[in-house]
Amino acid sequence: MAKNNGNSGDKTTTKRKAASGTSRMGKWVRSILLLFVVGLIVGGFAFWSAQNALVQPLALPVDGLRMDVETGSNLSRILARLESEGVVRSPRWVRLYARFKDQSSIHPGEYMIPAGSNAMDLVGRLNRGDVTRYRVTLVEGWTFKQALSQIRNSKKIRQTPAGDSIETAAKALGIEGNPEGRIFPDTYVYRSGASDLDLLRQAHDRMDRILAQEWEKRDENLPYKDAYEALIMASIVEKETGVPWERDEIAGVFVRRLGRGMRLQTDPTVIYGLGDNYDGNLRRADLRNATPYNTYVIGGMPPTPIALPGREAIHAALHPKDGNSLYFVAKGDGSHHFSSTLNEHNRAVREYQLKRRSDYRSSPANNTQSD
């Protein structure tokens, strides 16, 4: 009988264990490979989905999309709305992108999203506040009434009770009495939804700043008690000439007349005093009409400005040109003839006014105008 060697059992057991370990390792490796493959598939799908959501152009009209973002709105709400309209795909990816780029905060206003934009462009615009901006221009020489109408009738302006009348506007701006001349003529940029009062305040603050700056640099020995009187003079200068290089000479004439106790006798003040009764034709009877603004009747200057003066007119009123001229008359080409004596002035009136040229005009031709 053969003897049983105890080592053979141990070897068999070892082989079985090795085979079992190899089998388990193979399963583990296959599982890892399977997970890797699944991960690649899932990652590839996620990458494709993210790219489709972020990089591909949004479904926008050919002329772009105009959209309003209200105050208090957020990115999630906007994306949900755009998804319902078929503009944005997979808003979840867009939100994740915005959070990653720290661009989740947005600004209210009106936006124009041009065709070809993608979700990343959209998020950037909302985060930067690239809202559509509008412009309104208030022209030198306009009255407050004209400027108020221009503002109220501009695109996307929100009308308020403050702009219902000159009186309510003055009260809202903290101005006592007539606000004429107290807003600065310029081009103002605003967002959709800005109110008429917003623009009035902006123009009023700008006039206060510019007037203060110019007043600080004024010439000596001027006949003005304060900056407001200089503003009144500037408004008269603004209305009297459209030729930039004449402004300081016009101001010089009026300053010398005031210094000599002469009446200003300037037609624009008469016209302003007539108000809605002015029909475009100034008559001799109008020059005798005793309104507070008729400088043919009253001494000194009118009680308020008569128009919106620009910075150049304000500067001229505070830096009048030296000289001897006391009179001027329109020549019919937008410029004026200046005279030192009444006899010279009367001759100029006969030449330029009583024998008016066929192409007579009170303002310069377009090619001679300057900013």
C-alpha positions as CSV (number, residue, x, y, z in Angstrom):
1,M,0.0,0.0,0.0
2,A,1.3,3.4,-1.0
3,K,1.9,6.0,1.7
4,N,-0.1,9.2,1.6
5,N,2.1,12.3,1.4
6,G,0.5,15.2,3.4
7,N,2.0,17.8,1.1
8,S,-0.3,16.8,-1.9
9,G,-3.4,18.1,-0.1
10,D,-1.8,21.4,0.7
11,K,-0.8,21.9,-2.9
12,T,-4.3,21.2,-4.1
13,T,-5.7,23.7,-1.7
14,T,-3.1,26.3,-2.7
15,K,-4.0,25.8,-6.4
16,R,-7.7,26.2,-5.6
17,K,-7.0,29.4,-3.7
18,A,-4.8,30.8,-6.5
19,A,-7.4,30.0,-9.1
20,S,-10.1,31.6,-6.9
21,G,-8.0,34.7,-6.4
22,T,-7.3,35.0,-10.1
23,S,-11.0,34.7,-10.8
24,R,-11.8,37.4,-8.3
25,M,-9.1,39.7,-9.7
26,G,-10.4,39.1,-13.2
27,K,-13.9,40.0,-12.1
28,W,-12.5,43.2,-10.4
29,V,-10.6,44.2,-13.5
30,R,-13.6,43.6,-15.7
31,S,-15.7,45.7,-13.3
32,I,-13.2,48.5,-13.4
33,L,-13.0,48.3,-17.2
34,L,-16.8,48.3,-17.4
35,L,-17.0,51.3,-15.1
36,F,-14.4,53.0,-17.1
37,V,-16.3,52.4,-20.3
38,V,-19.5,53.5,-18.7
39,G,-17.7,56.6,-17.4
40,L,-16.4,57.4,-20.9
41,I,-19.9,57.1,-22.3
42,V,-21.5,59.1,-19.6
43,G,-18.7,61.7,-19.6
44,G,-18.9,61.9,-23.4
45,F,-22.6,62.4,-23.3
46,A,-22.3,65.0,-20.6
47,F,-19.6,66.8,-22.6
48,W,-21.8,66.7,-25.7
49,S,-24.8,67.9,-23.7
50,A,-22.8,70.7,-22.0
51,Q,-21.3,71.8,-25.4
52,N,-24.7,71.7,-27.0
53,A,-26.2,73.8,-24.2
54,L,-23.3,76.3,-23.9
55,V,-21.5,76.6,-27.2
56,Q,-24.2,76.0,-29.8
57,P,-26.0,79.2,-31.0
58,L,-29.3,79.9,-29.2
59,A,-32.5,79.5,-31.1
60,L,-32.9,83.2,-31.8
61,P,-34.8,85.2,-34.5
62,V,-32.7,86.4,-37.4
63,D,-32.9,90.0,-36.1
64,G,-32.1,88.9,-32.5
65,L,-34.1,88.8,-29.3
66,R,-35.2,91.8,-27.3
67,M,-35.9,90.9,-23.7
68,D,-36.8,92.8,-20.5
69,V,-35.3,91.8,-17.2
70,E,-37.3,93.1,-14.3
71,T,-35.8,94.3,-11.0
72,G,-35.7,91.4,-8.6
73,S,-35.5,88.7,-11.3
74,N,-32.7,86.1,-11.3
75,L,-30.8,83.9,-13.7
76,S,-32.8,80.7,-13.0
77,R,-36.1,82.5,-13.7
78,I,-34.8,84.0,-16.9
79,L,-33.4,80.7,-18.2
80,A,-36.7,78.9,-17.4
81,R,-38.6,81.5,-19.4
82,L,-36.2,81.2,-22.3
83,E,-36.4,77.4,-22.2
84,S,-40.2,77.5,-22.4
85,E,-39.8,79.8,-25.4
86,G,-37.4,77.3,-27.1
87,V,-34.4,79.7,-26.9
88,V,-32.2,77.9,-24.3
89,R,-31.4,74.2,-24.2
90,S,-30.5,72.4,-20.9
91,P,-30.7,75.5,-18.6
92,R,-29.1,73.3,-15.8
93,W,-25.8,73.4,-17.7
94,V,-26.1,77.1,-18.2
95,R,-26.6,77.6,-14.5
96,L,-23.6,75.4,-13.6
97,Y,-21.5,77.4,-16.1
98,A,-22.6,80.7,-14.6
99,R,-21.9,79.5,-11.1
100,F,-18.4,78.2,-12.1
101,K,-17.6,81.6,-13.8
102,D,-19.1,83.5,-10.9
103,Q,-21.6,85.2,-13.2
104,S,-24.8,84.2,-11.6
105,S,-25.7,87.8,-10.6
106,I,-27.6,89.8,-13.3
107,H,-28.7,93.4,-13.9
108,P,-32.2,94.6,-14.7
109,G,-33.0,96.4,-18.0
110,E,-33.7,95.8,-21.6
111,Y,-31.3,93.5,-23.5
112,M,-30.8,92.9,-27.2
113,I,-29.4,89.4,-27.8
114,P,-28.1,89.3,-31.4
115,A,-28.6,86.3,-33.6
116,G,-25.6,83.8,-33.4
117,S,-25.2,84.3,-29.6
118,N,-24.7,81.3,-27.4
119,A,-25.6,80.7,-23.8
120,M,-22.2,81.9,-22.6
121,D,-22.7,85.1,-24.4
122,L,-26.1,85.5,-22.8
123,V,-24.8,84.9,-19.3
124,G,-22.0,87.4,-19.9
125,R,-24.4,90.1,-21.1
126,L,-26.7,89.7,-18.2
127,N,-23.9,89.7,-15.7
128,R,-22.2,92.8,-17.1
129,G,-25.5,94.6,-17.5
130,D,-25.0,95.2,-21.3
131,V,-28.5,96.7,-21.5
132,T,-29.9,98.6,-24.5
133,R,-29.3,102.3,-24.1
134,Y,-31.3,105.1,-25.5
135,R,-30.4,108.8,-26.1
136,V,-32.3,112.0,-25.8
137,T,-30.9,115.3,-26.9
138,L,-31.9,118.6,-25.4
139,V,-30.9,121.5,-27.7
140,E,-29.3,124.8,-26.7
141,G,-31.9,127.6,-26.9
142,W,-34.9,125.3,-26.2
143,T,-37.3,126.3,-23.5
144,F,-37.8,124.1,-20.4
145,K,-41.2,123.3,-21.8
146,Q,-39.7,122.0,-25.1
147,A,-37.1,120.0,-23.2
148,L,-39.7,118.4,-20.9
149,S,-41.8,117.4,-23.9
150,Q,-38.8,115.9,-25.6
151,I,-37.9,113.8,-22.6
152,R,-41.5,112.6,-22.0
153,N,-41.9,111.5,-25.6
154,S,-38.6,109.7,-25.9
155,K,-38.5,105.9,-26.3
156,K,-38.8,103.7,-23.3
157,I,-39.2,106.6,-20.9
158,R,-41.5,106.0,-17.9
159,Q,-43.7,109.0,-17.4
160,T,-44.4,110.1,-13.8
161,P,-46.7,112.7,-12.3
162,A,-43.6,114.9,-11.8
163,G,-43.4,115.5,-15.5
164,D,-47.1,116.4,-16.0
165,S,-46.3,120.1,-16.1
166,I,-43.6,122.7,-15.7
167,E,-44.8,123.4,-12.2
168,T,-44.8,119.8,-11.0
169,A,-41.4,119.3,-12.6
170,A,-40.0,122.3,-10.8
171,K,-41.4,121.1,-7.4
172,A,-39.9,117.6,-7.9
173,L,-36.5,119.2,-8.7
174,G,-36.7,121.4,-5.6
175,I,-36.8,124.6,-7.7
176,E,-38.9,127.5,-6.5
177,G,-40.8,129.3,-9.2
178,N,-40.0,129.1,-12.9
179,P,-37.4,126.4,-13.7
180,E,-36.5,127.9,-17.1
181,G,-32.8,127.5,-17.9
182,R,-32.1,125.3,-14.9
183,I,-31.4,122.1,-16.9
184,F,-28.4,121.6,-19.2
185,P,-28.9,121.1,-22.9
186,D,-26.9,118.0,-23.9
187,T,-27.4,114.4,-25.1
188,Y,-28.3,112.0,-22.3
189,V,-28.0,108.2,-22.3
190,Y,-30.5,106.2,-20.4
191,R,-31.9,102.6,-19.9
192,S,-35.3,101.4,-20.7
193,G,-37.6,102.2,-17.8
194,A,-35.8,105.4,-16.8
195,S,-38.3,108.0,-15.7
196,D,-38.8,111.5,-17.0
197,L,-37.8,112.7,-13.5
198,D,-34.5,110.7,-13.7
199,L,-33.4,112.6,-16.8
200,L,-34.6,115.9,-15.5
201,R,-32.6,115.5,-12.3
202,Q,-29.5,114.4,-14.3
203,A,-29.8,117.5,-16.5
204,H,-30.5,119.8,-13.5
205,D,-27.5,118.5,-11.6
206,R,-25.3,118.9,-14.7
207,M,-26.4,122.5,-15.1
208,D,-25.7,123.2,-11.4
209,R,-22.2,121.8,-11.8
210,I,-21.3,123.6,-15.0
211,L,-22.6,126.9,-13.8
212,A,-20.7,126.6,-10.6
213,Q,-17.5,125.7,-12.5
214,E,-17.8,128.7,-14.8
215,W,-18.8,131.1,-12.1
216,E,-15.6,130.3,-10.2
217,K,-13.5,131.3,-13.2
218,R,-15.5,134.5,-14.1
219,D,-14.0,137.9,-15.0
220,E,-14.0,140.6,-12.5
221,N,-16.4,143.6,-12.4
222,L,-19.3,141.9,-14.0
223,P,-22.8,143.3,-13.4
224,Y,-24.3,140.1,-11.9
225,K,-25.2,139.7,-8.2
226,D,-24.9,135.9,-8.4
227,A,-24.5,133.0,-10.7
228,Y,-28.2,132.9,-11.5
229,E,-28.1,136.4,-13.0
230,A,-25.2,135.1,-15.2
231,L,-27.4,132.2,-16.2
232,I,-30.1,134.7,-17.3
233,M,-27.6,136.6,-19.4
234,A,-26.3,133.4,-20.9
235,S,-29.8,132.4,-22.0
236,I,-30.2,135.8,-23.8
237,V,-26.9,135.3,-25.5
238,E,-27.9,131.8,-26.5
239,K,-31.1,133.0,-28.2
240,E,-29.5,136.0,-29.9
241,T,-26.9,134.2,-32.0
242,G,-26.2,130.9,-33.6
243,V,-22.7,131.9,-34.6
244,P,-20.3,130.6,-31.9
245,W,-17.6,133.3,-32.3
246,E,-20.2,136.1,-31.7
247,R,-21.3,134.9,-28.2
248,D,-18.7,136.9,-26.2
249,E,-19.3,140.0,-28.4
250,I,-23.0,139.8,-27.9
251,A,-22.4,139.4,-24.1
252,G,-20.1,142.4,-24.2
253,V,-22.8,144.6,-25.8
254,F,-25.3,143.6,-23.1
255,V,-22.9,144.1,-20.2
256,R,-21.9,147.6,-21.4
257,R,-25.6,148.5,-21.8
258,L,-26.3,147.4,-18.3
259,G,-23.3,149.3,-17.0
260,R,-24.6,152.5,-18.7
261,G,-28.2,152.0,-17.4
262,M,-29.5,151.3,-20.9
263,R,-32.3,148.9,-21.6
264,L,-31.2,145.6,-23.2
265,Q,-33.9,145.8,-25.9
266,T,-33.5,142.2,-27.0
267,D,-36.3,140.6,-29.0
268,P,-36.0,137.0,-27.6
269,T,-37.0,138.3,-24.2
270,V,-40.1,139.9,-25.7
271,I,-41.0,136.7,-27.5
272,Y,-40.5,134.6,-24.3
273,G,-42.8,137.0,-22.4
274,L,-45.6,136.5,-25.0
275,G,-45.6,132.8,-24.4
276,D,-48.2,130.9,-26.5
277,N,-49.5,134.2,-27.8
278,Y,-46.4,134.5,-30.1
279,D,-47.4,133.5,-33.6
280,G,-43.9,133.8,-35.2
281,N,-44.3,137.5,-36.1
282,L,-43.0,140.1,-33.7
283,R,-44.9,143.3,-34.0
284,R,-44.2,146.9,-32.8
285,A,-47.2,146.6,-30.5
286,D,-45.5,143.5,-28.9
287,L,-42.4,145.7,-28.1
288,R,-44.7,147.9,-26.1
289,N,-46.4,145.1,-24.3
290,A,-45.4,145.4,-20.6
291,T,-44.6,141.9,-19.6
292,P,-41.9,141.1,-16.9
293,Y,-39.7,139.9,-19.8
294,N,-40.0,142.8,-22.2
295,T,-36.6,144.4,-22.0
296,Y,-37.8,147.2,-24.3
297,V,-40.0,148.2,-21.3
298,I,-38.2,147.0,-18.2
299,G,-34.8,148.0,-17.0
300,G,-32.1,145.4,-16.3
301,M,-32.6,141.8,-17.1
302,P,-35.7,139.6,-17.1
303,P,-36.6,137.8,-13.8
304,T,-35.5,134.3,-15.1
305,P,-33.6,132.8,-18.0
306,I,-35.6,132.6,-21.3
307,A,-34.0,129.4,-22.6
308,L,-31.5,126.6,-21.9
309,P,-28.0,128.0,-22.4
310,G,-25.1,125.8,-23.4
311,R,-21.7,125.9,-21.8
312,E,-20.3,128.3,-24.4
313,A,-23.0,130.8,-23.8
314,I,-22.5,130.6,-20.1
315,H,-18.8,131.1,-20.6
316,A,-19.4,134.1,-22.8
317,A,-21.7,135.7,-20.3
318,L,-18.9,135.4,-17.7
319,H,-16.2,136.5,-20.1
320,P,-17.7,139.2,-22.3
321,K,-15.6,140.7,-25.0
322,D,-14.1,144.1,-24.4
323,G,-15.0,146.9,-26.9
324,N,-17.2,149.9,-27.6
325,S,-20.2,148.4,-29.4
326,L,-23.6,149.0,-27.9
327,Y,-25.8,147.8,-30.7
328,F,-26.1,145.0,-33.1
329,V,-28.4,144.0,-36.0
330,A,-28.8,140.7,-37.8
331,K,-27.2,140.8,-41.3
332,G,-29.3,138.0,-42.7
333,D,-26.7,135.3,-42.9
334,G,-26.9,134.3,-39.2
335,S,-24.3,136.8,-38.1
336,H,-24.6,140.4,-36.8
337,H,-23.3,143.9,-37.5
338,F,-22.0,145.6,-34.3
339,S,-22.1,149.4,-33.9
340,S,-20.8,151.8,-31.3
341,T,-23.1,154.6,-32.0
342,L,-26.9,154.9,-32.6
343,N,-26.3,156.6,-36.0
344,E,-24.1,153.7,-37.2
345,H,-26.7,151.3,-35.9
346,N,-29.5,153.0,-37.7
347,R,-27.5,152.8,-41.0
348,A,-27.0,149.1,-40.4
349,V,-30.7,148.6,-39.8
350,R,-31.5,150.3,-43.1
351,E,-29.0,148.2,-44.9
352,Y,-29.7,144.8,-43.4
353,Q,-33.3,145.0,-42.1
354,L,-35.2,147.4,-44.3
355,K,-33.7,146.1,-47.5
356,R,-33.7,142.4,-46.6
357,R,-32.0,140.1,-49.0
358,S,-34.0,137.3,-50.6
359,D,-32.2,134.6,-48.8
360,Y,-32.4,136.4,-45.4
361,R,-32.1,134.1,-42.4
362,S,-31.8,134.6,-38.7
363,S,-29.5,131.6,-38.1
364,P,-26.4,130.6,-39.9
365,A,-26.4,128.0,-42.7
366,N,-25.6,124.4,-41.7
367,N,-22.1,124.5,-43.0
368,T,-21.2,127.5,-40.8
369,Q,-22.7,126.1,-37.6
370,S,-20.3,124.7,-35.0
371,D,-20.7,122.7,-31.8
